[in-house]
Amino acid sequence: MTLPDSLKADCESCFGLCCVALPFSASADFAIDKDAGKPCPNLDQDFRCGIHRDLRKRGFPGCTVYDCFGAGQKVSQVTFSGRDWRQAPETATQMFAVFPVVRQLHELLWYLTEALTLDPARELHDELRAALDETGRLSRGDADDLLVLDVPAHRQAVNTLLLRTSELVRAGTPRRKNRRGADLIGAKLKGADLRAADLRGAYLIGADLRGADLRLADLIGADLRGTELGGADLTGSIFLTQPQLNAAKGDAATKLSPALTRPAHWSAPDRPRRASR
C-alpha cells in the first residue's frame, strides 16, 4: 500500500497543533502536565519542537508515538487557509477544537485507503471507495461544519465496512483466533501463531509477542503500548497504523509491510552472548 502524502504528517506545514490543542498529564509518557489549548513550553515560535531530537531523553516519549495522519496540515492550510493561531488569535479556540475531529477523519481515510488495496475484499471496493470519497469531503469542510459533525456515527458506518473487509481478507485462513477486545495486558505470547487472528481493540499493553506470526491479523484499534514485537512477522497484518507501531517495542528483525516505517527508537535484535573463557 502506498499512502498519499495527505495522510502523512507534514510538520513544516502545521502550526504545531498537536503541541497546543491536545492535553497531557505528567506520566511515563510526558514529563509535565499541559492543558488543552495551552502551548507546550517546548514549542518554538516557528512551531517546531525545541527538543525534538531529545524528546525521549527529556521525558516525552508520548510525543514520539503520536501521529496526526496529516490532519495538522489539513487544518492549518485548508480549514484555516494558512492563518496561524498566533497571528490570528481569534481563530485559536475553533482551530484547536477542529483538529481532533479532522484527525479522526484522517485515521478513517488511512483504513479505507488500505481496504481498497485488499484484493479479497474487491466485492466491497465500490462501497469502500464511496466511503473514502465521503470521508474526504467531510474532512475538507469548513470549521463550523466540522464542529457539528457526528463523528461517532460516521465512524460506525465506516467501521461496518471495515469489519466486512476484514472478514473477507481473513476468511481463507483456518483456526482464526478471536481475541477482539480481549484483555491481553502482559500476556506471554512469544512465538504464538496469530495468523488472521481478530485482535480488534485488544489490550496488548506490555504483552510479549516476540517472534509471533501476525500475518493477516486484524489489529485495528489494538493497544500496542510497550508490546514486545522483536522478530514478529507483521507483513500483511490488517489496519495496523504507524502510531500503533511507534508505541510498541520492536527491532530490526520485526517484519513490516512496506507502507509502515520502522520507528527510529526500536532496538537492534538481541545477539547471543559469547561464553566467557
Accessible surface in RSA format (square Angstrom, percent):
REM  Atomic radii and reference values for relative SASA: ProtOr
REM  Chains: A
REM  Algorithm: Lee & Richards
REM  Probe-radius: 1.40
REM  Slices: 20
REM RES _ NUM      All-atoms   Total-Side   Main-Chain    Non-polar    All polar
REM                ABS   REL    ABS   REL    ABS   REL    ABS   REL    ABS   REL
RES MET A   1    61.28  31.7  13.76   9.1  47.51 113.1  20.08  17.1  41.20  54.6
RES THR A   2   123.74  88.0 100.57 102.0  23.17  55.2  68.19  91.6  55.55  84.0
RES LEU A   3    12.22   6.8   6.08   4.3   6.14  15.4   6.08   4.3   6.14  16.5
RES PRO A   4    61.02  44.5  49.26  44.9  11.76  42.7  60.84  50.2   0.18   1.1
RES ASP A   5   114.23  80.0 103.87 103.4  10.35  24.5  38.04  89.5  76.18  76.0
RES SER A   6    61.33  51.8  49.82  66.5  11.50  26.5  43.63  92.9  17.70  24.8
RES LEU A   7     5.16   2.9   3.72   2.7   1.44   3.6   3.72   2.6   1.44   3.9
RES LYS A   8    98.79  48.2  93.70  57.5   5.09  12.1  59.08  53.2  39.71  42.3
RES ALA A   9    47.55  43.7  20.37  31.4  27.18  61.8  20.37  28.7  27.18  72.0
RES ASP A  10    58.81  41.2  53.98  53.7   4.83  11.4  20.55  48.4  38.26  38.2
RES CYS A  11   103.06  78.0  89.58  99.9  13.49  31.7  36.91  93.5  66.15  71.3
RES GLU A  12   129.78  74.5  95.51  72.3  34.26  81.6  56.12 108.5  73.66  60.1
RES SER A  13    34.85  29.4  30.08  40.1   4.76  11.0  10.80  23.0  24.05  33.7
RES CYS A  14    18.27  13.8  13.82  15.4   4.45  10.5   5.30  13.4  12.97  14.0
RES PHE A  15    19.41   9.7  19.41  12.0   0.00   0.0  19.41  11.8   0.00   0.0
RES GLY A  16     7.68   9.5   0.00   N/A   7.68   9.5   7.26  19.9   0.42   0.9
RES LEU A  17     0.01   0.0   0.01   0.0   0.00   0.0   0.01   0.0   0.00   0.0
RES CYS A  18    51.37  38.9  42.55  47.5   8.83  20.7   2.63   6.7  48.74  52.6
RES CYS A  19    32.41  24.5  28.52  31.8   3.89   9.1   4.41  11.2  28.00  30.2
RES VAL A  20     0.29   0.2   0.29   0.3   0.00   0.0   0.29   0.3   0.00   0.0
RES ALA A  21     7.97   7.3   0.21   0.3   7.76  17.6   0.21   0.3   7.76  20.5
RES LEU A  22    42.82  23.8  42.82  30.6   0.00   0.0  42.82  30.1   0.00   0.0
RES PRO A  23    83.17  60.6  67.44  61.5  15.73  57.2  67.44  55.7  15.73  97.8
RES PHE A  24    25.53  12.8  13.74   8.5  11.78  30.7  22.58  13.7   2.95   8.4
RES SER A  25    75.48  63.8  70.40  94.0   5.07  11.7  31.69  67.5  43.79  61.3
RES ALA A  26    57.46  52.8  34.80  53.7  22.67  51.6  35.31  49.7  22.15  58.7
RES SER A  27    67.78  57.3  36.34  48.5  31.45  72.4  48.16 102.6  19.62  27.5
RES ALA A  28    96.45  88.7  64.77  99.9  31.68  72.1  77.50 109.1  18.95  50.2
RES ASP A  29    58.81  41.2  58.74  58.5   0.07   0.2   3.04   7.1  55.77  55.6
RES PHE A  30    41.40  20.7  41.02  25.4   0.38   1.0  41.02  24.9   0.38   1.1
RES ALA A  31    52.41  48.2  22.46  34.7  29.94  68.1  30.78  43.3  21.63  57.3
RES ILE A  32    59.37  33.8  56.29  41.9   3.08   7.4  59.37  42.8   0.00   0.0
RES ASP A  33   102.29  71.7  83.67  83.3  18.62  44.0  32.90  77.4  69.39  69.2
RES LYS A  34     6.86   3.3   1.03   0.6   5.83  13.9   3.40   3.1   3.46   3.7
RES ASP A  35   102.12  71.5  99.12  98.7   3.00   7.1  22.88  53.9  79.24  79.0
RES ALA A  36    64.74  59.5  40.37  62.3  24.36  55.4  40.64  57.2  24.10  63.8
RES GLY A  37    32.58  40.2   0.00   N/A  32.58  40.2  14.77  40.5  17.82  39.9
RES LYS A  38   115.70  56.4 113.15  69.4   2.55   6.1  62.86  56.6  52.84  56.3
RES PRO A  39    52.17  38.0  46.44  42.3   5.72  20.8  46.44  38.3   5.72  35.6
RES CYS A  40    14.41  10.9  11.94  13.3   2.47   5.8   2.24   5.7  12.17  13.1
RES PRO A  41    99.27  72.3  58.89  53.7  40.38 146.8  71.52  59.1  27.74 172.4
RES ASN A  42    29.05  20.0  23.20  22.4   5.84  14.1   7.84  18.9  21.21  20.5
RES LEU A  43    16.85   9.4   0.33   0.2  16.52  41.5   1.43   1.0  15.42  41.5
RES ASP A  44    67.00  46.9  62.50  62.2   4.50  10.6  17.04  40.1  49.96  49.8
RES GLN A  45   143.60  80.3 128.51  93.9  15.09  35.9  65.63 139.7  77.97  59.1
RES ASP A  46    86.48  60.6  63.25  63.0  23.23  54.9  45.09 106.1  41.39  41.3
RES PHE A  47    33.63  16.8  23.84  14.8   9.79  25.5  23.84  14.5   9.79  28.0
RES ARG A  48   134.59  56.5 130.35  66.4   4.24  10.1  44.70  61.1  89.89  54.5
RES CYS A  49    39.69  30.0  21.08  23.5  18.61  43.7  14.51  36.8  25.18  27.1
RES GLY A  50    45.53  56.2   0.00   N/A  45.53  56.2  13.88  38.1  31.66  70.9
RES ILE A  51    18.32  10.4  14.28  10.6   4.04   9.7  18.32  13.2   0.00   0.0
RES HIS A  52   127.37  69.6 117.57  81.7   9.80  25.1  78.40  80.8  48.97  57.0
RES ARG A  53   228.17  95.8 193.37  98.6  34.80  82.9  70.84  96.8 157.33  95.4
RES ASP A  54    56.38  39.5  55.57  55.3   0.81   1.9   5.69  13.4  50.69  50.6
RES LEU A  55    12.40   6.9  11.19   8.0   1.21   3.0  11.19   7.9   1.21   3.3
RES ARG A  56    97.53  40.9  79.40  40.5  18.13  43.2  44.69  61.1  52.84  32.0
RES LYS A  57   178.86  87.3 139.10  85.3  39.77  94.7  96.63  87.0  82.23  87.6
RES ARG A  58   131.62  55.3 114.16  58.2  17.45  41.6  37.11  50.7  94.51  57.3
RES GLY A  59    26.27  32.4   0.00   N/A  26.27  32.4  24.80  68.0   1.48   3.3
RES PHE A  60    11.40   5.7  11.40   7.1   0.00   0.0  11.40   6.9   0.00   0.0
RES PRO A  61    25.78  18.8  25.74  23.5   0.04   0.2  25.78  21.3   0.00   0.0
RES GLY A  62    10.56  13.0   0.00   N/A  10.56  13.0   6.17  16.9   4.39   9.8
RES CYS A  63    49.78  37.7  30.57  34.1  19.21  45.1  14.22  36.0  35.56  38.3
RES THR A  64    44.63  31.7  23.25  23.6  21.38  51.0  31.27  42.0  13.36  20.2
RES VAL A  65    34.62  22.8  34.62  31.3   0.00   0.0  34.62  30.1   0.00   0.0
RES TYR A  66    72.40  33.8  51.98  29.6  20.42  53.1  53.77  40.4  18.62  23.0
RES ASP A  67    27.32  19.1  24.20  24.1   3.12   7.4   3.38   8.0  23.94  23.9
RES CYS A  68    13.48  10.2  12.26  13.7   1.22   2.9   2.35   6.0  11.13  12.0
RES PHE A  69     1.83   0.9   1.83   1.1   0.00   0.0   1.83   1.1   0.00   0.0
RES GLY A  70     0.00   0.0   0.00   N/A   0.00   0.0   0.00   0.0   0.00   0.0
RES ALA A  71     0.00   0.0   0.00   0.0   0.00   0.0   0.00   0.0   0.00   0.0
RES GLY A  72     1.23   1.5   0.00   N/A   1.23   1.5   1.23   3.4   0.00   0.0
RES GLN A  73    26.50  14.8  25.59  18.7   0.91   2.2  21.01  44.7   5.49   4.2
RES LYS A  74    27.21  13.3  24.80  15.2   2.41   5.7  20.71  18.6   6.49   6.9
RES VAL A  75     0.00   0.0   0.00   0.0   0.00   0.0   0.00   0.0   0.00   0.0
RES SER A  76     0.00   0.0   0.00   0.0   0.00   0.0   0.00   0.0   0.00   0.0
RES GLN A  77    79.95  44.7  64.21  46.9  15.74  37.5  28.79  61.3  51.16  38.8
RES VAL A  78    77.08  50.7  60.76  55.0  16.32  39.3  64.72  56.2  12.36  33.5
RES THR A  79    22.48  16.0   0.26   0.3  22.22  53.0   3.51   4.7  18.97  28.7
RES PHE A  80     5.99   3.0   5.71   3.5   0.29   0.7   5.99   3.6   0.00   0.0
RES SER A  81    86.58  73.2  59.71  79.7  26.88  61.9  35.29  75.1  51.30  71.9
RES GLY A  82    33.57  41.4   0.00   N/A  33.57  41.4  11.64  31.9  21.94  49.1
RES ARG A  83   118.27  49.7 114.68  58.5   3.59   8.5  57.00  77.9  61.27  37.1
RES ASP A  84    12.56   8.8  12.56  12.5   0.00   0.0   0.00   0.0  12.56  12.5
RES TRP A  85    22.59   9.1  20.60  10.0   2.00   4.7  20.60  11.0   2.00   3.2
RES ARG A  86    71.87  30.2  47.24  24.1  24.63  58.6  36.90  50.4  34.96  21.2
RES GLN A  87   153.63  85.9 119.17  87.1  34.46  82.1  43.23  92.0 110.40  83.7
RES ALA A  88    10.87  10.0   9.73  15.0   1.14   2.6  10.87  15.3   0.00   0.0
RES PRO A  89    91.29  66.5  79.23  72.2  12.06  43.8  79.55  65.7  11.74  73.0
RES GLU A  90   135.18  77.6  96.67  73.1  38.51  91.7  73.96 143.1  61.22  50.0
RES THR A  91     8.91   6.3   6.19   6.3   2.72   6.5   8.91  12.0   0.00   0.0
RES ALA A  92    19.12  17.6  19.12  29.5   0.00   0.0  19.12  26.9   0.00   0.0
RES THR A  93   115.50  82.1 109.16 110.7   6.34  15.1  76.39 102.6  39.10  59.1
RES GLN A  94    59.81  33.4  56.00  40.9   3.81   9.1  16.83  35.8  42.98  32.6
RES MET A  95     0.00   0.0   0.00   0.0   0.00   0.0   0.00   0.0   0.00   0.0
RES PHE A  96    25.32  12.7  21.32  13.2   4.00  10.4  21.55  13.1   3.77  10.8
RES ALA A  97    43.99  40.5  31.11  48.0  12.88  29.3  39.72  55.9   4.28  11.3
RES VAL A  98     0.00   0.0   0.00   0.0   0.00   0.0   0.00   0.0   0.00   0.0
RES PHE A  99     1.03   0.5   1.03   0.6   0.00   0.0   1.03   0.6   0.00   0.0
RES PRO A 100    49.75  36.3  47.08  42.9   2.66   9.7  49.16  40.6   0.59   3.7
RES VAL A 101    21.74  14.3  21.74  19.7   0.00   0.0  21.74  18.9   0.00   0.0
RES VAL A 102     0.00   0.0   0.00   0.0   0.00   0.0   0.00   0.0   0.00   0.0
RES ARG A 103    46.51  19.5  46.51  23.7   0.00   0.0   9.70  13.3  36.81  22.3
RES GLN A 104    61.29  34.3  61.29  44.8   0.00   0.0  17.39  37.0  43.91  33.3
RES LEU A 105     0.00   0.0   0.00   0.0   0.00   0.0   0.00   0.0   0.00   0.0
RES HIS A 106     1.25   0.7   1.25   0.9   0.00   0.0   1.25   1.3   0.00   0.0
RES GLU A 107    26.95  15.5  26.95  20.4   0.00   0.0   0.00   0.0  26.95  22.0
RES LEU A 108     4.39   2.4   4.39   3.1   0.00   0.0   4.39   3.1   0.00   0.0
RES LEU A 109    16.77   9.3  16.77  12.0   0.00   0.0  16.77  11.8   0.00   0.0
RES TRP A 110     9.51   3.8   9.51   4.6   0.00   0.0   9.51   5.1   0.00   0.0
RES TYR A 111     6.17   2.9   6.17   3.5   0.00   0.0   2.13   1.6   4.04   5.0
RES LEU A 112     0.00   0.0   0.00   0.0   0.00   0.0   0.00   0.0   0.00   0.0
RES THR A 113    22.56  16.0  21.41  21.7   1.15   2.7  18.24  24.5   4.33   6.5
RES GLU A 114    15.49   8.9  15.49  11.7   0.00   0.0   5.97  11.5   9.52   7.8
RES ALA A 115     0.00   0.0   0.00   0.0   0.00   0.0   0.00   0.0   0.00   0.0
RES LEU A 116    33.28  18.5  19.12  13.7  14.15  35.6  19.12  13.4  14.15  38.1
RES THR A 117    72.96  51.9  40.32  40.9  32.64  77.8  43.58  58.5  29.38  44.4
RES LEU A 118    32.40  18.0  31.00  22.2   1.41   3.5  32.40  22.8   0.00   0.0
RES ASP A 119    89.61  62.8  85.55  85.1   4.06   9.6  33.61  79.1  56.00  55.9
RES PRO A 120    67.99  49.6  51.74  47.2  16.25  59.1  56.96  47.0  11.03  68.6
RES ALA A 121     0.00   0.0   0.00   0.0   0.00   0.0   0.00   0.0   0.00   0.0
RES ARG A 122   149.16  62.6 137.12  69.9  12.04  28.7  48.17  65.8 100.99  61.2
RES GLU A 123   130.74  75.1  95.64  72.4  35.10  83.6  41.50  80.3  89.24  72.9
RES LEU A 124     3.93   2.2   3.88   2.8   0.04   0.1   3.93   2.8   0.00   0.0
RES HIS A 125    30.89  16.9  30.89  21.5   0.00   0.0  18.32  18.9  12.57  14.6
RES ASP A 126   113.33  79.4 104.65 104.2   8.68  20.5  35.89  84.5  77.44  77.2
RES GLU A 127    79.98  45.9  73.48  55.6   6.50  15.5  39.52  76.4  40.46  33.0
RES LEU A 128     0.00   0.0   0.00   0.0   0.00   0.0   0.00   0.0   0.00   0.0
RES ARG A 129   110.76  46.5 110.76  56.5   0.00   0.0  48.90  66.8  61.86  37.5
RES ALA A 130    61.01  56.1  50.71  78.3  10.30  23.4  56.00  78.9   5.01  13.3
RES ALA A 131    15.70  14.4   8.78  13.5   6.93  15.8  15.19  21.4   0.51   1.4
RES LEU A 132    41.65  23.2  40.28  28.8   1.38   3.5  40.28  28.3   1.38   3.7
RES ASP A 133    90.92  63.7  81.29  80.9   9.63  22.8  33.33  78.4  57.59  57.4
RES GLU A 134    67.21  38.6  64.80  49.0   2.41   5.7  32.72  63.3  34.49  28.2
RES THR A 135     0.00   0.0   0.00   0.0   0.00   0.0   0.00   0.0   0.00   0.0
RES GLY A 136     7.71   9.5   0.00   N/A   7.71   9.5   7.71  21.2   0.00   0.0
RES ARG A 137   131.97  55.4 128.36  65.4   3.61   8.6  59.48  81.3  72.49  43.9
RES LEU A 138    28.41  15.8  24.35  17.4   4.06  10.2  26.52  18.6   1.89   5.1
RES SER A 139     0.20   0.2   0.20   0.3   0.00   0.0   0.00   0.0   0.20   0.3
RES ARG A 140   143.45  60.2 121.67  62.0  21.78  51.9  46.66  63.8  96.79  58.7
RES GLY A 141    19.94  24.6   0.00   N/A  19.94  24.6  19.15  52.6   0.79   1.8
RES ASP A 142    83.95  58.8  74.97  74.6   8.99  21.3  40.32  94.9  43.64  43.5
RES ALA A 143    10.62   9.8   8.68  13.4   1.94   4.4   8.68  12.2   1.94   5.1
RES ASP A 144    95.60  67.0  90.37  89.9   5.23  12.4  29.08  68.4  66.52  66.3
RES ASP A 145    86.18  60.4  81.61  81.2   4.57  10.8  20.78  48.9  65.40  65.2
RES LEU A 146     2.78   1.5   1.45   1.0   1.33   3.3   2.07   1.5   0.71   1.9
RES LEU A 147    73.81  41.1  44.72  32.0  29.09  73.1  45.04  31.6  28.76  77.4
RES VAL A 148   123.81  81.5  93.90  85.0  29.91  72.1 101.11  87.9  22.70  61.6
RES LEU A 149    43.80  24.4  25.33  18.1  18.47  46.4  29.73  20.9  14.07  37.9
RES ASP A 150    85.72  60.0  75.59  75.2  10.13  23.9  37.09  87.3  48.63  48.5
RES VAL A 151     8.74   5.8   8.74   7.9   0.00   0.0   8.74   7.6   0.00   0.0
RES PRO A 152    99.79  72.7  91.16  83.1   8.63  31.4  94.75  78.2   5.04  31.3
RES ALA A 153    54.16  49.8  39.16  60.4  15.00  34.1  47.47  66.8   6.69  17.7
RES HIS A 154    28.00  15.3  22.90  15.9   5.11  13.1  15.05  15.5  12.95  15.1
RES ARG A 155    71.74  30.1  71.17  36.3   0.58   1.4  21.61  29.5  50.13  30.4
RES GLN A 156   111.30  62.2 108.85  79.5   2.46   5.8  47.18 100.4  64.12  48.6
RES ALA A 157    62.25  57.2  47.36  73.1  14.89  33.9  56.32  79.3   5.92  15.7
RES VAL A 158     2.80   1.8   2.21   2.0   0.59   1.4   2.80   2.4   0.00   0.0
RES ASN A 159    50.71  35.0  50.71  49.0   0.00   0.0  13.46  32.4  37.25  36.0
RES THR A 160    66.45  47.3  63.75  64.6   2.70   6.4  52.65  70.7  13.80  20.9
RES LEU A 161    18.31  10.2  18.31  13.1   0.00   0.0  18.31  12.9   0.00   0.0
RES LEU A 162     1.51   0.8   1.51   1.1   0.00   0.0   1.51   1.1   0.00   0.0
RES LEU A 163    49.07  27.3  49.07  35.1   0.00   0.0  49.07  34.5   0.00   0.0
RES ARG A 164   102.48  43.0  98.97  50.5   3.51   8.3  42.34  57.9  60.13  36.4
RES THR A 165     0.00   0.0   0.00   0.0   0.00   0.0   0.00   0.0   0.00   0.0
RES SER A 166     0.00   0.0   0.00   0.0   0.00   0.0   0.00   0.0   0.00   0.0
RES GLU A 167    69.33  39.8  67.02  50.7   2.31   5.5  36.00  69.6  33.33  27.2
RES LEU A 168    55.08  30.7  46.09  33.0   8.99  22.6  46.58  32.7   8.50  22.9
RES VAL A 169    12.39   8.2   3.27   3.0   9.13  22.0   3.27   2.8   9.13  24.8
RES ARG A 170     5.83   2.4   5.83   3.0   0.00   0.0   0.00   0.0   5.83   3.5
RES ALA A 171    66.53  61.2  42.19  65.1  24.34  55.4  42.94  60.5  23.59  62.5
RES GLY A 172    76.90  94.8   0.00   N/A  76.90  94.8  44.37 121.7  32.54  72.9
RES THR A 173    27.18  19.3  21.48  21.8   5.70  13.6  14.43  19.4  12.75  19.3
RES PRO A 174   106.17  77.4  88.18  80.4  17.99  65.4  99.64  82.3   6.53  40.6
RES ARG A 175   196.27  82.4 164.47  83.8  31.80  75.7  85.58 117.0 110.70  67.1
RES ARG A 176    93.22  39.1  64.88  33.1  28.33  67.5   8.70  11.9  84.51  51.2
RES LYS A 177    75.45  36.8  69.64  42.7   5.81  13.8  52.41  47.2  23.04  24.5
RES ASN A 178   104.62  72.1  85.29  82.4  19.33  46.5  28.79  69.3  75.83  73.3
RES ARG A 179    92.40  38.8  90.19  46.0   2.22   5.3  13.06  17.9  79.34  48.1
RES ARG A 180   119.43  50.1  95.30  48.6  24.13  57.5  42.32  57.8  77.11  46.7
RES GLY A 181    40.73  50.2   0.00   N/A  40.73  50.2  20.91  57.4  19.82  44.4
RES ALA A 182    25.95  23.9  16.55  25.5   9.40  21.4  25.95  36.5   0.00   0.0
RES ASP A 183   109.38  76.6  81.22  80.8  28.16  66.6  34.17  80.4  75.22  75.0
RES LEU A 184    28.72  16.0  26.57  19.0   2.15   5.4  28.72  20.2   0.00   0.0
RES ILE A 185    99.96  56.9  76.43  56.9  23.54  56.7  76.43  55.0  23.54  63.9
RES GLY A 186    33.00  40.7   0.00   N/A  33.00  40.7  21.91  60.1  11.09  24.8
RES ALA A 187    23.11  21.3  12.65  19.5  10.46  23.8  23.11  32.5   0.00   0.0
RES LYS A 188   177.93  86.8 150.32  92.2  27.61  65.7  99.32  89.4  78.61  83.7
RES LEU A 189    41.15  22.9  38.35  27.4   2.80   7.0  41.15  28.9   0.00   0.0
RES LYS A 190   135.18  65.9 109.17  67.0  26.02  61.9  64.39  58.0  70.79  75.4
RES GLY A 191    50.25  62.0   0.00   N/A  50.25  62.0  22.19  60.9  28.06  62.8
RES ALA A 192    23.02  21.2  12.86  19.8  10.16  23.1  22.81  32.1   0.21   0.6
RES ASP A 193    53.62  37.6  44.41  44.2   9.22  21.8  32.39  76.2  21.24  21.2
RES LEU A 194     6.68   3.7   6.10   4.4   0.58   1.5   6.68   4.7   0.00   0.0
RES ARG A 195    94.56  39.7  89.72  45.7   4.84  11.5  13.29  18.2  81.28  49.3
RES ALA A 196     0.00   0.0   0.00   0.0   0.00   0.0   0.00   0.0   0.00   0.0
RES ALA A 197     0.04   0.0   0.04   0.1   0.00   0.0   0.04   0.1   0.00   0.0
RES ASP A 198     6.65   4.7   6.65   6.6   0.00   0.0   3.72   8.8   2.93   2.9
RES LEU A 199     0.51   0.3   0.51   0.4   0.00   0.0   0.51   0.4   0.00   0.0
RES ARG A 200    17.36   7.3  15.95   8.1   1.41   3.4   5.84   8.0  11.53   7.0
RES GLY A 201    30.23  37.3   0.00   N/A  30.23  37.3  22.75  62.4   7.48  16.8
RES ALA A 202     0.14   0.1   0.00   0.0   0.14   0.3   0.00   0.0   0.14   0.4
RES TYR A 203   106.31  49.6 106.31  60.5   0.00   0.0  58.62  44.1  47.68  58.8
RES LEU A 204     0.13   0.1   0.13   0.1   0.00   0.0   0.13   0.1   0.00   0.0
RES ILE A 205    47.87  27.2  47.44  35.3   0.42   1.0  47.44  34.2   0.42   1.1
RES GLY A 206    41.54  51.2   0.00   N/A  41.54  51.2  23.27  63.9  18.27  40.9
RES ALA A 207     0.00   0.0   0.00   0.0   0.00   0.0   0.00   0.0   0.00   0.0
RES ASP A 208    18.35  12.9  18.35  18.3   0.00   0.0   7.98  18.8  10.37  10.3
RES LEU A 209     1.10   0.6   1.10   0.8   0.00   0.0   1.10   0.8   0.00   0.0
RES ARG A 210    92.82  39.0  92.22  47.0   0.61   1.4  26.90  36.8  65.92  40.0
RES GLY A 211    43.39  53.5   0.00   N/A  43.39  53.5  22.43  61.6  20.96  46.9
RES ALA A 212     0.56   0.5   0.00   0.0   0.56   1.3   0.00   0.0   0.56   1.5
RES ASP A 213    28.56  20.0  27.55  27.4   1.01   2.4  17.23  40.6  11.33  11.3
RES LEU A 214     1.09   0.6   1.09   0.8   0.00   0.0   1.09   0.8   0.00   0.0
RES ARG A 215    99.09  41.6  98.76  50.3   0.33   0.8  23.87  32.6  75.22  45.6
RES LEU A 216    61.80  34.4  61.80  44.2   0.00   0.0  61.80  43.4   0.00   0.0
RES ALA A 217     0.00   0.0   0.00   0.0   0.00   0.0   0.00   0.0   0.00   0.0
RES ASP A 218     0.00   0.0   0.00   0.0   0.00   0.0   0.00   0.0   0.00   0.0
RES LEU A 219     1.83   1.0   1.83   1.3   0.00   0.0   1.83   1.3   0.00   0.0
RES ILE A 220    17.75  10.1  16.47  12.3   1.28   3.1  16.47  11.9   1.28   3.5
RES GLY A 221    52.71  65.0   0.00   N/A  52.71  65.0  34.90  95.8  17.81  39.9
RES ALA A 222     3.83   3.5   0.00   0.0   3.83   8.7   0.00   0.0   3.83  10.2
RES ASP A 223    31.09  21.8  24.85  24.7   6.24  14.8  16.86  39.7  14.23  14.2
RES LEU A 224     4.89   2.7   2.16   1.5   2.73   6.9   2.16   1.5   2.73   7.3
RES ARG A 225   123.80  52.0 123.16  62.8   0.64   1.5  48.52  66.3  75.28  45.6
RES GLY A 226    22.80  28.1   0.00   N/A  22.80  28.1  16.07  44.1   6.73  15.1
RES THR A 227     0.00   0.0   0.00   0.0   0.00   0.0   0.00   0.0   0.00   0.0
RES GLU A 228    59.82  34.3  59.82  45.3   0.00   0.0  16.05  31.0  43.77  35.7
RES LEU A 229     1.01   0.6   1.01   0.7   0.00   0.0   1.01   0.7   0.00   0.0
RES GLY A 230    12.48  15.4   0.00   N/A  12.48  15.4   8.56  23.5   3.91   8.8
RES GLY A 231    31.50  38.8   0.00   N/A  31.50  38.8  15.15  41.6  16.35  36.6
RES ALA A 232     0.00   0.0   0.00   0.0   0.00   0.0   0.00   0.0   0.00   0.0
RES ASP A 233    24.54  17.2  24.34  24.2   0.19   0.5  10.95  25.8  13.59  13.6
RES LEU A 234     0.26   0.1   0.26   0.2   0.00   0.0   0.26   0.2   0.00   0.0
RES THR A 235    49.15  35.0  46.62  47.3   2.53   6.0  39.21  52.7   9.94  15.0
RES GLY A 236    38.44  47.4   0.00   N/A  38.44  47.4  31.71  87.0   6.73  15.1
RES SER A 237     9.24   7.8   0.84   1.1   8.40  19.4   0.00   0.0   9.24  12.9
RES ILE A 238     0.73   0.4   0.41   0.3   0.31   0.8   0.73   0.5   0.00   0.0
RES PHE A 239     0.00   0.0   0.00   0.0   0.00   0.0   0.00   0.0   0.00   0.0
RES LEU A 240     4.40   2.4   0.40   0.3   3.99  10.0   0.40   0.3   3.99  10.7
RES THR A 241     4.50   3.2   4.50   4.6   0.00   0.0   0.00   0.0   4.50   6.8
RES GLN A 242    24.53  13.7  24.53  17.9   0.00   0.0  18.37  39.1   6.16   4.7
RES PRO A 243    18.07  13.2  16.48  15.0   1.59   5.8  16.89  13.9   1.18   7.3
RES GLN A 244    21.52  12.0  17.39  12.7   4.14   9.8  21.41  45.6   0.11   0.1
RES LEU A 245     0.00   0.0   0.00   0.0   0.00   0.0   0.00   0.0   0.00   0.0
RES ASN A 246    16.69  11.5  15.91  15.4   0.78   1.9   1.07   2.6  15.62  15.1
RES ALA A 247    18.87  17.3   7.04  10.9  11.83  26.9   8.94  12.6   9.93  26.3
RES ALA A 248     1.69   1.6   0.00   0.0   1.69   3.8   0.00   0.0   1.69   4.5
RES LYS A 249   114.13  55.7 111.28  68.3   2.85   6.8  62.25  56.0  51.88  55.3
RES GLY A 250     4.86   6.0   0.00   N/A   4.86   6.0   1.03   2.8   3.83   8.6
RES ASP A 251    16.10  11.3  16.09  16.0   0.01   0.0   2.34   5.5  13.76  13.7
RES ALA A 252    65.90  60.6  45.01  69.5  20.89  47.5  45.78  64.5  20.11  53.3
RES ALA A 253    46.89  43.1  31.82  49.1  15.08  34.3  42.28  59.5   4.61  12.2
RES THR A 254     1.47   1.0   0.00   0.0   1.47   3.5   0.00   0.0   1.47   2.2
RES LYS A 255   117.45  57.3 113.23  69.5   4.22  10.1  65.45  58.9  52.01  55.4
RES LEU A 256    26.73  14.9   6.27   4.5  20.46  51.4   6.27   4.4  20.46  55.1
RES SER A 257    24.37  20.6  22.47  30.0   1.90   4.4  19.23  40.9   5.14   7.2
RES PRO A 258   131.53  95.9  94.44  86.1  37.08 134.8 107.13  88.5  24.39 151.6
RES ALA A 259    25.83  23.8   3.86   6.0  21.97  50.0  11.15  15.7  14.69  38.9
RES LEU A 260    19.79  11.0   7.17   5.1  12.62  31.7   7.37   5.2  12.41  33.4
RES THR A 261    92.36  65.7  88.59  89.8   3.77   9.0  59.46  79.9  32.90  49.7
RES ARG A 262    97.90  41.1  82.25  41.9  15.65  37.3  36.46  49.8  61.43  37.2
RES PRO A 263    12.10   8.8   1.42   1.3  10.67  38.8   8.59   7.1   3.51  21.8
RES ALA A 264   111.97 102.9  70.01 108.0  41.96  95.4  80.48 113.3  31.49  83.4
RES HIS A 265    65.03  35.5  32.14  22.3  32.89  84.1  35.28  36.4  29.75  34.6
RES TRP A 266    24.09   9.7   2.25   1.1  21.85  51.3   4.69   2.5  19.40  31.5
RES SER A 267    75.02  63.4  63.04  84.1  11.98  27.6  49.89 106.2  25.13  35.2
RES ALA A 268    70.30  64.6  52.01  80.3  18.29  41.6  54.57  76.8  15.73  41.7
RES PRO A 269    48.59  35.4  43.42  39.6   5.17  18.8  43.85  36.2   4.74  29.4
RES ASP A 270   139.29  97.6 108.17 107.7  31.13  73.6  40.91  96.3  98.38  98.1
RES ARG A 271   201.70  84.7 181.39  92.5  20.31  48.4  62.29  85.1 139.42  84.5
RES PRO A 272   131.04  95.5 103.03  93.9  28.01 101.8 114.88  94.8  16.16 100.4
RES ARG A 273   231.83  97.3 198.68 101.3  33.15  78.9  74.82 102.3 157.01  95.2
RES ARG A 274   233.75  98.1 204.70 104.3  29.05  69.2  82.41 112.6 151.34  91.7
RES ALA A 275    94.49  86.9  65.22 100.7  29.27  66.6  75.53 106.4  18.96  50.2
RES SER A 276   115.34  97.5  79.94 106.7  35.40  81.5  53.45 113.8  61.90  86.7
RES ARG A 277   284.54 119.5 205.65 104.8  78.89 187.8 111.44 152.3 173.10 104.9
END  Absolute sums over single chains surface
CHAIN  1 A    14317.1      11318.2       2998.8       7509.7       6807.3
END  Absolute sums over all chains
TOTAL         14317.1      11318.2       2998.8       7509.7       6807.3
